[in-house]
Amino acid sequence: MPQYLLSVYQPDGPPPPPEILDPVMKRVQAWREELEAAGGWVFTGGLYPAETATVLHPQPGGGVLITDGPFAEGKEHIGGFTVIRAADLDEALGWGRKFTDITRLPVEVRPAYED
């Protein structure tokens, strides 16, 4: 079954306070349990804030330049991701739609290459 990457975009800055975040995270856990029960969950990963990133830039003629911070400047960055199995893009978009409805955050759905 094809796999899809669901990338979650978060605004930069501190997370919402617990009274807002805790109910959302409970709904996210219920979404994951539903996804697991459907046989679609592969794995999930959360990321530290974008300012903790280190970027490696290839240099002409060889070598690598290492810089601190995210590759792209922006007001939001990928805050986490989930890899899922879905029969097709429509099913993957359905899972992404549910996640967006829960979190109110943008989610990018992208198919992964198959071996």
N, C-alpha and C positions, 0 to 999 in steps of 0.2 A: 504494500500500500504506500502511495506517495507520502513524503514528509514535507511539512511546511514550517517555516520559522515565523513566529508571532513576536515581533519586536515592539516593546512598549515604550512610548516616548513620555518622559516626565519633564515637567518644568524644572529649571534650575532653582536651587534654594532649599530651605529646610522642608522636611516632610510635614504634612498636616498634623495637627495635634491629635492625641489618642482618641478623643471623643469623635473625631471624624474618621480617622484612619482605621481604628479597630473594627467597626461594623463593615467597612469595605473589605478588609482582609478576611473576615469571616465569610463574606460572599465569594471572595476569590477562592478560598479553600473549598467551598461547596462546588464552585465551577470546576476546580481541579478534580474533585472526587467524581463528578459527573463525567468528565473527560476520561478519567481512568476507567470508570465502569463501562464506557463505550469502547474501550480498547484503543483510544487515540492518544493518550499521554505518552511521551517519550522521555523528556526531562525539562526542567525549568532552572533558570539561573537568574539571580538578582545581581546587580552591579553596584559598586561603590559610585559616588558622584563623579561626574565627568572630569572634574579638576584633578582627580587621582590618576588619570590616564597618562601613559607615556607613549609617544608616537615615534616610530622608527622610519626615517626617510632615506630611501636609496640615493646615493650621490653619483653624479656623472663620473665615470672612470673608476667606480668602486667605492667601497666604504659606506658607512651609515651614519646619518646625523640623528641624534636622539634629542627630542624636545619634550618638555612637560606640557600637560594639558591635552584637551581633546583635539582631534584632527581638524574638526570644523568648529568655527565659532557659531554660537546660537543661543537661544533662550531655552531650548529643551534638548535633551539628549536621550539616548537609549538608556533606560533605567533597569531593564530586565528583559528576559526573553523566555519563550517556551517553544519547544520543538514538539510538533504533534504529527500523528498519522491521520490522514483523511482520504476518503475515496476520491475526492476531486477538489478543485478550487472552491466550488460553491459550499461544500461541507466545511472546508477550512475557514472560509469567510464567515460562516455561521458561528463557529467557535470564537473567532475574533470579534464578531459583533456582540456576542454575549459578554466577552471580557470588557469591551469598550463600554457597554451599558452599565456594568458593575463599577468600573473604576473611573469612568468619565475621562479617560486618557486616550490619546490616539494610539492605534495599533496598526502596524504594517504587517501584512500577510504576504509571505514570499515563498514560492516553491523552492525546494532543495533539489539539487541534481541527484538523480538516482544512479547507482552503480550499474 
